[in-house]
Amino acid sequence: MIGKIRQKLISQEIPAIQKPEAIICPICDRCIPDSQRDAHHLIPKSKGGKITEYLHRICHKQIHALFTESELAQQYHHAQILREHPEMKKFIQWVEGKPDAFYEKTRKSSRIKST
């Protein structure tokens, strides 16, 4: 009797180990490991943005190194638009050969003034 009850309970259980779905970075099209996942506001919060999408940390840092919040809000508020920018194209070409978990500190663009 106990065996049948145990079998019924086991058949109703959801498997404890499920492989999470891979999240693909919309900038570099590589899989994002949990340790390198950043939420990017498509329109910066300071400009009223609420919608986010996950990016590689290095891609996220590169976006903010190249563009001001005003530029992001007005022109570059979608991944496809960002990918088409010449500086981002260079970055994507460079980073696509790196491992998914690769991270390197990003320098701020000289055209963006520090506040």
N, CA, C and O atoms as CSV, one atom per row, in Angstrom:
chain,resi,resn,atom,element,x,y,z
A,1,MET,N,N,0.815,-1.197,0.000
A,1,MET,CA,C,0.000,0.000,0.000
A,1,MET,C,C,0.859,1.262,0.000
A,1,MET,O,O,0.581,2.203,-0.743
A,2,ILE,N,N,1.888,1.285,0.820
A,2,ILE,CA,C,2.757,2.460,0.857
A,2,ILE,C,C,3.460,2.647,-0.486
A,2,ILE,O,O,3.662,3.780,-0.925
A,3,GLY,N,N,3.822,1.578,-1.123
A,3,GLY,CA,C,4.491,1.664,-2.414
A,3,GLY,C,C,3.631,2.337,-3.458
A,3,GLY,O,O,4.143,3.128,-4.251
A,4,LYS,N,N,2.335,2.050,-3.486
A,4,LYS,CA,C,1.425,2.661,-4.467
A,4,LYS,C,C,1.243,4.148,-4.187
A,4,LYS,O,O,1.180,4.957,-5.113
A,5,ILE,N,N,1.160,4.499,-2.930
A,5,ILE,CA,C,1.019,5.911,-2.573
A,5,ILE,C,C,2.275,6.673,-2.980
A,5,ILE,O,O,2.200,7.759,-3.555
A,6,ARG,N,N,3.417,6.094,-2.677
A,6,ARG,CA,C,4.681,6.743,-3.042
A,6,ARG,C,C,4.785,6.903,-4.556
A,6,ARG,O,O,5.210,7.953,-5.039
A,7,GLN,N,N,4.401,5.872,-5.306
A,7,GLN,CA,C,4.445,5.954,-6.769
A,7,GLN,C,C,3.551,7.084,-7.279
A,7,GLN,O,O,3.940,7.829,-8.178
A,8,LYS,N,N,2.349,7.210,-6.701
A,8,LYS,CA,C,1.427,8.255,-7.119
A,8,LYS,C,C,2.012,9.647,-6.838
A,8,LYS,O,O,1.927,10.542,-7.680
A,9,LEU,N,N,2.601,9.821,-5.658
A,9,LEU,CA,C,3.215,11.102,-5.304
A,9,LEU,C,C,4.374,11.438,-6.225
A,9,LEU,O,O,4.512,12.581,-6.660
A,10,ILE,N,N,5.197,10.462,-6.523
A,10,ILE,CA,C,6.344,10.678,-7.403
A,10,ILE,C,C,5.892,11.054,-8.806
A,10,ILE,O,O,6.498,11.915,-9.444
A,11,SER,N,N,4.836,10.420,-9.290
A,11,SER,CA,C,4.364,10.718,-10.647
A,11,SER,C,C,3.780,12.129,-10.741
A,11,SER,O,O,3.744,12.708,-11.827
A,12,GLN,N,N,3.320,12.689,-9.612
A,12,GLN,CA,C,2.737,14.032,-9.618
A,12,GLN,C,C,3.776,15.122,-9.415
A,12,GLN,O,O,3.509,16.291,-9.695
A,13,GLU,N,N,4.949,14.758,-8.936
A,13,GLU,CA,C,5.989,15.752,-8.664
A,13,GLU,C,C,6.530,16.352,-9.952
A,13,GLU,O,O,6.660,15.681,-10.976
A,14,ILE,N,N,6.833,17.607,-9.865
A,14,ILE,CA,C,7.507,18.293,-10.968
A,14,ILE,C,C,8.994,18.024,-10.794
A,14,ILE,O,O,9.509,18.154,-9.683
A,15,PRO,N,N,9.685,17.660,-11.840
A,15,PRO,CA,C,11.126,17.395,-11.688
A,15,PRO,C,C,11.837,18.589,-11.060
A,15,PRO,O,O,11.661,19.729,-11.492
A,16,ALA,N,N,12.641,18.315,-10.038
A,16,ALA,CA,C,13.339,19.374,-9.305
A,16,ALA,C,C,14.447,20.002,-10.141
A,16,ALA,O,O,14.752,21.185,-9.991
A,17,ILE,N,N,15.041,19.215,-11.011
A,17,ILE,CA,C,16.148,19.734,-11.814
A,17,ILE,C,C,15.651,19.961,-13.234
A,17,ILE,O,O,15.491,19.025,-14.016
A,18,GLN,N,N,15.413,21.231,-13.543
A,18,GLN,CA,C,15.027,21.608,-14.890
A,18,GLN,C,C,16.061,22.586,-15.407
A,18,GLN,O,O,16.447,23.532,-14.719
A,19,LYS,N,N,16.494,22.346,-16.609
A,19,LYS,CA,C,17.488,23.235,-17.194
A,19,LYS,C,C,16.811,24.562,-17.558
A,19,LYS,O,O,15.863,24.581,-18.343
A,20,PRO,N,N,17.299,25.671,-16.986
A,20,PRO,CA,C,16.693,26.958,-17.318
A,20,PRO,C,C,16.915,27.301,-18.790
A,20,PRO,O,O,17.910,26.910,-19.399
A,21,GLU,N,N,15.961,28.039,-19.336
A,21,GLU,CA,C,16.097,28.445,-20.733
A,21,GLU,C,C,17.270,29.412,-20.880
A,21,GLU,O,O,17.483,30.290,-20.045
A,22,ALA,N,N,18.003,29.233,-21.934
A,22,ALA,CA,C,19.136,30.120,-22.198
A,22,ALA,C,C,18.606,31.475,-22.648
A,22,ALA,O,O,17.672,31.560,-23.446
A,23,ILE,N,N,19.218,32.528,-22.123
A,23,ILE,CA,C,18.860,33.883,-22.536
A,23,ILE,C,C,19.944,34.359,-23.494
A,23,ILE,O,O,21.132,34.311,-23.177
A,24,ILE,N,N,19.533,34.806,-24.641
A,24,ILE,CA,C,20.454,35.272,-25.681
A,24,ILE,C,C,20.518,36.791,-25.640
A,24,ILE,O,O,19.490,37.466,-25.589
A,25,CYS,N,N,21.723,37.315,-25.662
A,25,CYS,CA,C,21.923,38.766,-25.656
A,25,CYS,C,C,21.481,39.335,-27.010
A,25,CYS,O,O,21.956,38.881,-28.051
A,26,PRO,N,N,20.582,40.317,-27.007
A,26,PRO,CA,C,20.120,40.891,-28.274
A,26,PRO,C,C,21.168,41.769,-28.964
A,26,PRO,O,O,20.984,42.167,-30.114
A,27,ILE,N,N,22.264,42.072,-28.266
A,27,ILE,CA,C,23.325,42.874,-28.865
A,27,ILE,C,C,24.328,41.975,-29.589
A,27,ILE,O,O,24.591,42.169,-30.775
A,28,CYS,N,N,24.886,40.993,-28.880
A,28,CYS,CA,C,25.950,40.172,-29.476
A,28,CYS,C,C,25.488,38.776,-29.901
A,28,CYS,O,O,26.276,38.025,-30.476
A,29,ASP,N,N,24.251,38.418,-29.637
A,29,ASP,CA,C,23.672,37.111,-30.006
A,29,ASP,C,C,24.389,35.919,-29.377
A,29,ASP,O,O,24.400,34.827,-29.945
A,30,ARG,N,N,24.991,36.131,-28.198
A,30,ARG,CA,C,25.610,35.025,-27.472
A,30,ARG,C,C,24.763,34.700,-26.251
A,30,ARG,O,O,24.017,35.550,-25.765
A,31,CYS,N,N,24.875,33.486,-25.759
A,31,CYS,CA,C,24.158,33.054,-24.562
A,31,CYS,C,C,24.705,33.815,-23.341
A,31,CYS,O,O,25.918,33.981,-23.209
A,32,ILE,N,N,23.816,34.273,-22.456
A,32,ILE,CA,C,24.239,35.051,-21.287
A,32,ILE,C,C,24.257,34.158,-20.050
A,32,ILE,O,O,23.202,33.692,-19.621
A,33,PRO,N,N,25.438,33.908,-19.463
A,33,PRO,CA,C,25.482,33.155,-18.207
A,33,PRO,C,C,24.898,34.015,-17.076
A,33,PRO,O,O,24.930,35.244,-17.145
A,34,ASP,N,N,24.371,33.366,-16.046
A,34,ASP,CA,C,23.762,34.095,-14.924
A,34,ASP,C,C,24.700,35.141,-14.339
A,34,ASP,O,O,24.263,36.226,-13.956
A,35,SER,N,N,25.980,34.821,-14.268
A,35,SER,CA,C,26.945,35.733,-13.646
A,35,SER,C,C,27.194,36.996,-14.471
A,35,SER,O,O,27.734,37.972,-13.952
A,36,GLN,N,N,26.812,36.988,-15.734
A,36,GLN,CA,C,27.072,38.132,-16.619
A,36,GLN,C,C,25.787,38.789,-17.115
A,36,GLN,O,O,25.812,39.524,-18.102
A,37,ARG,N,N,24.668,38.534,-16.445
A,37,ARG,CA,C,23.372,39.033,-16.890
A,37,ARG,C,C,23.054,40.378,-16.238
A,37,ARG,O,O,23.040,40.491,-15.012
A,38,ASP,N,N,22.799,41.397,-17.065
A,38,ASP,CA,C,22.401,42.724,-16.600
A,38,ASP,C,C,21.069,43.101,-17.251
A,38,ASP,O,O,20.836,42.803,-18.423
A,39,ALA,N,N,20.206,43.753,-16.487
A,39,ALA,CA,C,18.961,44.274,-17.047
A,39,ALA,C,C,19.221,45.693,-17.546
A,39,ALA,O,O,19.690,46.545,-16.791
A,40,HIS,N,N,18.922,45.939,-18.798
A,40,HIS,CA,C,19.143,47.254,-19.419
A,40,HIS,C,C,17.792,47.918,-19.678
A,40,HIS,O,O,16.921,47.323,-20.312
A,41,HIS,N,N,17.617,49.136,-19.196
A,41,HIS,CA,C,16.420,49.901,-19.505
A,41,HIS,C,C,16.556,50.430,-20.930
A,41,HIS,O,O,17.496,51.163,-21.240
A,42,LEU,N,N,15.620,50.059,-21.788
A,42,LEU,CA,C,15.681,50.499,-23.181
A,42,LEU,C,C,15.665,52.029,-23.264
A,42,LEU,O,O,16.408,52.626,-24.044
A,43,ILE,N,N,14.828,52.638,-22.467
A,43,ILE,CA,C,14.863,54.084,-22.268
A,43,ILE,C,C,15.305,54.252,-20.818
A,43,ILE,O,O,14.677,53.680,-19.927
A,44,PRO,N,N,16.367,55.018,-20.550
A,44,PRO,CA,C,16.871,55.134,-19.185
A,44,PRO,C,C,15.778,55.525,-18.178
A,44,PRO,O,O,14.859,56.279,-18.499
A,45,LYS,N,N,15.902,54.995,-16.960
A,45,LYS,CA,C,14.936,55.306,-15.907
A,45,LYS,C,C,14.841,56.809,-15.689
A,45,LYS,O,O,13.754,57.333,-15.441
A,46,SER,N,N,15.965,57.505,-15.779
A,46,SER,CA,C,15.974,58.955,-15.564
A,46,SER,C,C,15.166,59.701,-16.625
A,46,SER,O,O,14.802,60.861,-16.435
A,47,LYS,N,N,14.890,59.028,-17.742
A,47,LYS,CA,C,14.101,59.626,-18.827
A,47,LYS,C,C,12.699,59.015,-18.890
A,47,LYS,O,O,11.987,59.177,-19.881
A,48,GLY,N,N,12.309,58.306,-17.812
A,48,GLY,CA,C,10.957,57.755,-17.725
A,48,GLY,C,C,10.808,56.328,-18.214
A,48,GLY,O,O,9.685,55.831,-18.306
A,49,GLY,N,N,11.905,55.650,-18.531
A,49,GLY,CA,C,11.825,54.287,-19.043
A,49,GLY,C,C,11.475,53.266,-17.978
A,49,GLY,O,O,11.869,53.401,-16.819
A,50,LYS,N,N,10.738,52.253,-18.375
A,50,LYS,CA,C,10.339,51.190,-17.462
A,50,LYS,C,C,10.683,49.804,-18.012
A,50,LYS,O,O,10.911,48.875,-17.237
A,51,ILE,N,N,10.722,49.656,-19.306
A,51,ILE,CA,C,10.941,48.357,-19.943
A,51,ILE,C,C,12.426,48.014,-19.948
A,51,ILE,O,O,13.270,48.844,-20.287
A,52,THR,N,N,12.732,46.760,-19.560
A,52,THR,CA,C,14.120,46.302,-19.555
A,52,THR,C,C,14.256,45.044,-20.399
A,52,THR,O,O,13.273,44.363,-20.691
A,53,GLU,N,N,15.486,44.751,-20.783
A,53,GLU,CA,C,15.815,43.474,-21.401
A,53,GLU,C,C,17.196,43.067,-20.913
A,53,GLU,O,O,18.025,43.910,-20.571
A,54,TYR,N,N,17.430,41.757,-20.887
A,54,TYR,CA,C,18.718,41.255,-20.402
A,54,TYR,C,C,19.777,41.350,-21.481
A,54,TYR,O,O,19.547,41.022,-22.645
A,55,LEU,N,N,20.968,41.819,-21.050
A,55,LEU,CA,C,22.137,41.904,-21.918
A,55,LEU,C,C,23.332,41.309,-21.183
A,55,LEU,O,O,23.310,41.163,-19.961
A,56,HIS,N,N,24.369,40.968,-21.932
A,56,HIS,CA,C,25.650,40.642,-21.308
A,56,HIS,C,C,26.122,41.886,-20.561
A,56,HIS,O,O,25.894,43.007,-21.017
A,57,ARG,N,N,26.767,41.699,-19.439
A,57,ARG,CA,C,27.280,42.839,-18.673
A,57,ARG,C,C,28.221,43.683,-19.540
A,57,ARG,O,O,28.161,44.912,-19.500
A,58,ILE,N,N,29.080,43.039,-20.314
A,58,ILE,CA,C,30.048,43.780,-21.131
A,58,ILE,C,C,29.337,44.591,-22.227
A,58,ILE,O,O,29.757,45.703,-22.545
A,59,CYS,N,N,28.271,44.040,-22.796
A,59,CYS,CA,C,27.508,44.768,-23.818
A,59,CYS,C,C,26.791,45.962,-23.185
A,59,CYS,O,O,26.752,47.051,-23.758
A,60,HIS,N,N,26.230,45.743,-22.004
A,60,HIS,CA,C,25.540,46.806,-21.281
A,60,HIS,C,C,26.498,47.947,-20.953
A,60,HIS,O,O,26.169,49.118,-21.146
A,61,LYS,N,N,27.674,47.603,-20.461
A,61,LYS,CA,C,28.670,48.633,-20.128
A,61,LYS,C,C,29.111,49.388,-21.384
A,61,LYS,O,O,29.317,50.601,-21.343
A,62,GLN,N,N,29.253,48.671,-22.487
A,62,GLN,CA,C,29.677,49.314,-23.737
A,62,GLN,C,C,28.638,50.325,-24.212
A,62,GLN,O,O,28.993,51.407,-24.678
A,63,ILE,N,N,27.375,49.984,-24.100
A,63,ILE,CA,C,26.303,50.903,-24.496
A,63,ILE,C,C,26.409,52.197,-23.704
A,63,ILE,O,O,26.356,53.288,-24.271
A,64,HIS,N,N,26.560,52.067,-22.380
A,64,HIS,CA,C,26.610,53.264,-21.535
A,64,HIS,C,C,27.939,54.009,-21.662
A,64,HIS,O,O,28.025,55.185,-21.308
A,65,ALA,N,N,28.957,53.343,-22.157
A,65,ALA,CA,C,30.230,54.023,-22.408
A,65,ALA,C,C,30.161,54.855,-23.689
A,65,ALA,O,O,30.845,55.871,-23.807
A,66,LEU,N,N,29.347,54.432,-24.635
A,66,LEU,CA,C,29.273,55.117,-25.928
A,66,LEU,C,C,28.187,56.190,-26.006
A,66,LEU,O,O,28.353,57.185,-26.712
A,67,PHE,N,N,27.091,55.999,-25.295
A,67,PHE,CA,C,25.933,56.871,-25.482
A,67,PHE,C,C,25.512,57.549,-24.177
A,67,PHE,O,O,25.615,56.977,-23.092
A,68,THR,N,N,25.039,58.775,-24.318
A,68,THR,CA,C,24.485,59.478,-23.166
A,68,THR,C,C,23.064,58.961,-22.933
A,68,THR,O,O,22.490,58.289,-23.791
A,69,GLU,N,N,22.513,59.277,-21.781
A,69,GLU,CA,C,21.144,58.852,-21.494
A,69,GLU,C,C,20.155,59.512,-22.444
A,69,GLU,O,O,19.159,58.903,-22.832
A,70,SER,N,N,20.430,60.752,-22.817
A,70,SER,CA,C,19.553,61.447,-23.773
A,70,SER,C,C,19.573,60.749,-25.132
A,70,SER,O,O,18.527,60.565,-25.754
A,71,GLU,N,N,20.764,60.363,-25.592
A,71,GLU,CA,C,20.868,59.651,-26.876
A,71,GLU,C,C,20.128,58.321,-26.813
A,71,GLU,O,O,19.439,57.940,-27.759
A,72,LEU,N,N,20.274,57.619,-25.695
A,72,LEU,CA,C,19.589,56.332,-25.544
A,72,LEU,C,C,18.073,56.532,-25.575
A,72,LEU,O,O,17.361,55.749,-26.204
A,73,ALA,N,N,17.582,57.557,-24.914
A,73,ALA,CA,C,16.144,57.806,-24.860
A,73,ALA,C,C,15.583,58.237,-26.214
A,73,ALA,O,O,14.486,57.828,-26.594
A,74,GLN,N,N,16.334,59.062,-26.937
A,74,GLN,CA,C,15.814,59.650,-28.174
A,74,GLN,C,C,16.082,58.814,-29.418
A,74,GLN,O,O,15.225,58.728,-30.297
A,75,GLN,N,N,17.270,58.190,-29.506
A,75,GLN,CA,C,17.652,57.511,-30.744
A,75,GLN,C,C,17.881,56.017,-30.606
A,75,GLN,O,O,17.482,55.245,-31.479
A,76,TYR,N,N,18.512,55.605,-29.531
A,76,TYR,CA,C,19.003,54.225,-29.420
A,76,TYR,C,C,18.234,53.437,-28.369
A,76,TYR,O,O,18.835,52.879,-27.450
A,77,HIS,N,N,16.913,53.387,-28.496
A,77,HIS,CA,C,16.076,52.731,-27.495
A,77,HIS,C,C,15.621,51.331,-27.923
A,77,HIS,O,O,14.617,50.817,-27.430
A,78,HIS,N,N,16.367,50.731,-28.837
A,78,HIS,CA,C,16.066,49.365,-29.280
A,78,HIS,C,C,17.380,48.668,-29.634
A,78,HIS,O,O,18.295,49.289,-30.175
A,79,ALA,N,N,17.463,47.380,-29.325
A,79,ALA,CA,C,18.704,46.621,-29.555
A,79,ALA,C,C,19.135,46.665,-31.024
A,79,ALA,O,O,20.324,46.806,-31.312
A,80,GLN,N,N,18.191,46.547,-31.946
A,80,GLN,CA,C,18.552,46.528,-33.361
A,80,GLN,C,C,19.159,47.860,-33.794
A,80,GLN,O,O,20.090,47.883,-34.600
A,81,ILE,N,N,18.646,48.956,-33.272
A,81,ILE,CA,C,19.188,50.281,-33.603
A,81,ILE,C,C,20.606,50.408,-33.035
A,81,ILE,O,O,21.497,50.942,-33.696
A,82,LEU,N,N,20.808,49.919,-31.819
A,82,LEU,CA,C,22.141,49.947,-31.207
A,82,LEU,C,C,23.132,49.134,-32.028
A,82,LEU,O,O,24.265,49.563,-32.244
A,83,ARG,N,N,22.704,47.958,-32.488
A,83,ARG,CA,C,23.588,47.072,-33.260
A,83,ARG,C,C,24.063,47.712,-34.560
A,83,ARG,O,O,25.133,47.365,-35.061
A,84,GLU,N,N,23.295,48.632,-35.108
A,84,GLU,CA,C,23.631,49.245,-36.391
A,84,GLU,C,C,24.611,50.409,-36.272
A,84,GLU,O,O,25.156,50.857,-37.280
A,85,HIS,N,N,24.843,50.900,-35.070
A,85,HIS,CA,C,25.786,52.009,-34.869
A,85,HIS,C,C,27.204,51.511,-35.185
A,85,HIS,O,O,27.569,50.415,-34.760
A,86,PRO,N,N,28.013,52.291,-35.920
A,86,PRO,CA,C,29.362,51.837,-36.316
A,86,PRO,C,C,30.258,51.411,-35.143
A,86,PRO,O,O,30.965,50.409,-35.243
A,87,GLU,N,N,30.235,52.157,-34.042
A,87,GLU,CA,C,31.074,51.786,-32.889
A,87,GLU,C,C,30.598,50.479,-32.257
A,87,GLU,O,O,31.411,49.672,-31.805
A,88,MET,N,N,29.289,50.275,-32.227
A,88,MET,CA,C,28.755,49.032,-31.672
A,88,MET,C,C,29.070,47.857,-32.600
A,88,MET,O,O,29.328,46.748,-32.133
A,89,LYS,N,N,29.050,48.099,-33.906
A,89,LYS,CA,C,29.405,47.034,-34.854
A,89,LYS,C,C,30.841,46.564,-34.609
A,89,LYS,O,O,31.119,45.365,-34.616
A,90,LYS,N,N,31.748,47.519,-34.394
A,90,LYS,CA,C,33.145,47.168,-34.099
A,90,LYS,C,C,33.224,46.351,-32.815
A,90,LYS,O,O,33.919,45.337,-32.755
A,91,PHE,N,N,32.508,46.800,-31.794
A,91,PHE,CA,C,32.498,46.099,-30.513
A,91,PHE,C,C,31.939,44.689,-30.671
A,91,PHE,O,O,32.513,43.737,-30.141
A,92,ILE,N,N,30.836,44.540,-31.385
A,92,ILE,CA,C,30.203,43.229,-31.570
A,92,ILE,C,C,31.141,42.284,-32.302
A,92,ILE,O,O,31.248,41.113,-31.936
A,93,GLN,N,N,31.819,42.771,-33.325
A,93,GLN,CA,C,32.802,41.948,-34.046
A,93,GLN,C,C,33.897,41.466,-33.108
A,93,GLN,O,O,34.332,40.317,-33.182
A,94,TRP,N,N,34.336,42.353,-32.229
A,94,TRP,CA,C,35.405,42.011,-31.292
A,94,TRP,C,C,34.926,41.004,-30.249
A,94,TRP,O,O,35.633,40.040,-29.956
A,95,VAL,N,N,33.744,41.211,-29.690
A,95,VAL,CA,C,33.292,40.387,-28.567
A,95,VAL,C,C,32.719,39.029,-29.005
A,95,VAL,O,O,32.665,38.101,-28.199
A,96,GLU,N,N,32.297,38.902,-30.255
A,96,GLU,CA,C,31.659,37.650,-30.674
A,96,GLU,C,C,32.612,36.449,-30.634
A,96,GLU,O,O,32.156,35.307,-30.579
A,97,GLY,N,N,33.897,36.687,-30.660
A,97,GLY,CA,C,34.858,35.595,-30.576
A,97,GLY,C,C,35.249,35.227,-29.147
A,97,GLY,O,O,36.024,34.296,-28.929
A,98,LYS,N,N,34.710,35.963,-28.179
A,98,LYS,CA,C,35.045,35.723,-26.772
A,98,LYS,C,C,34.088,34.694,-26.167
A,98,LYS,O,O,32.979,34.507,-26.668
A,99,PRO,N,N,34.520,34.024,-25.084
A,99,PRO,CA,C,33.614,33.090,-24.397
A,99,PRO,C,C,32.407,33.836,-23.823
A,99,PRO,O,O,32.482,35.037,-23.564
A,100,ASP,N,N,31.299,33.126,-23.627
A,100,ASP,CA,C,30.073,33.754,-23.129
A,100,ASP,C,C,30.272,34.461,-21.794
A,100,ASP,O,O,29.646,35.493,-21.548
A,101,ALA,N,N,31.124,33.932,-20.932
A,101,ALA,CA,C,31.329,34.513,-19.603
A,101,ALA,C,C,32.437,35.572,-19.588
A,101,ALA,O,O,32.812,36.054,-18.519
A,102,PHE,N,N,32.956,35.935,-20.744
A,102,PHE,CA,C,34.043,36.913,-20.816
A,102,PHE,C,C,33.578,38.276,-20.324
A,102,PHE,O,O,32.471,38.716,-20.634
A,103,TYR,N,N,34.435,38.939,-19.555
A,103,TYR,CA,C,34.164,40.312,-19.124
A,103,TYR,C,C,35.480,41.065,-19.041
A,103,TYR,O,O,36.479,40.533,-18.558
A,104,GLU,N,N,35.476,42.286,-19.505
A,104,GLU,CA,C,36.636,43.163,-19.422
A,104,GLU,C,C,36.104,44.558,-19.150
A,104,GLU,O,O,35.076,44.952,-19.700
A,105,LYS,N,N,36.790,45.297,-18.314
A,105,LYS,CA,C,36.357,46.645,-17.974
A,105,LYS,C,C,36.268,47.499,-19.237
A,105,LYS,O,O,37.137,47.438,-20.106
A,106,THR,N,N,35.220,48.280,-19.318
A,106,THR,CA,C,34.969,49.132,-20.478
A,106,THR,C,C,35.316,50.568,-20.144
A,106,THR,O,O,34.957,51.073,-19.081
A,107,ARG,N,N,36.024,51.230,-21.065
A,107,ARG,CA,C,36.368,52.638,-20.856
A,107,ARG,C,C,35.284,53.523,-21.447
A,107,ARG,O,O,34.686,53.199,-22.474
A,108,LYS,N,N,35.042,54.644,-20.782
A,108,LYS,CA,C,34.061,55.621,-21.238
A,108,LYS,C,C,34.579,56.291,-22.511
A,108,LYS,O,O,35.775,56.551,-22.640
A,109,SER,N,N,33.694,56.560,-23.426
A,109,SER,CA,C,34.049,57.245,-24.662
A,109,SER,C,C,34.520,58.660,-24.361
A,109,SER,O,O,33.989,59.312,-23.462
A,110,SER,N,N,35.491,59.129,-25.088
A,110,SER,CA,C,36.010,60.484,-24.871
A,110,SER,C,C,35.018,61.556,-25.299
A,110,SER,O,O,35.147,62.707,-24.883
A,111,ARG,N,N,34.044,61.213,-26.109
A,111,ARG,CA,C,33.062,62.203,-26.546
A,111,ARG,C,C,31.967,62.441,-25.512
A,111,ARG,O,O,31.201,63.396,-25.643
A,112,ILE,N,N,31.874,61.594,-24.485
A,112,ILE,CA,C,30.889,61.778,-23.430
A,112,ILE,C,C,31.578,62.476,-22.269
A,112,ILE,O,O,32.590,61.995,-21.759
A,113,LYS,N,N,31.030,63.604,-21.854
A,113,LYS,CA,C,31.623,64.359,-20.771
A,113,LYS,C,C,31.165,63.793,-19.431
A,113,LYS,O,O,29.991,63.469,-19.252
A,114,SER,N,N,32.099,63.678,-18.498
A,114,SER,CA,C,31.768,63.217,-17.158
A,114,SER,C,C,31.039,64.315,-16.415
A,114,SER,O,O,31.314,65.500,-16.600
A,115,THR,N,N,30.094,63.899,-15.560
A,115,THR,CA,C,29.351,64.888,-14.780
A,115,THR,C,C,29.817,64.910,-13.358
A,115,THR,O,O,29.302,65.685,-12.551
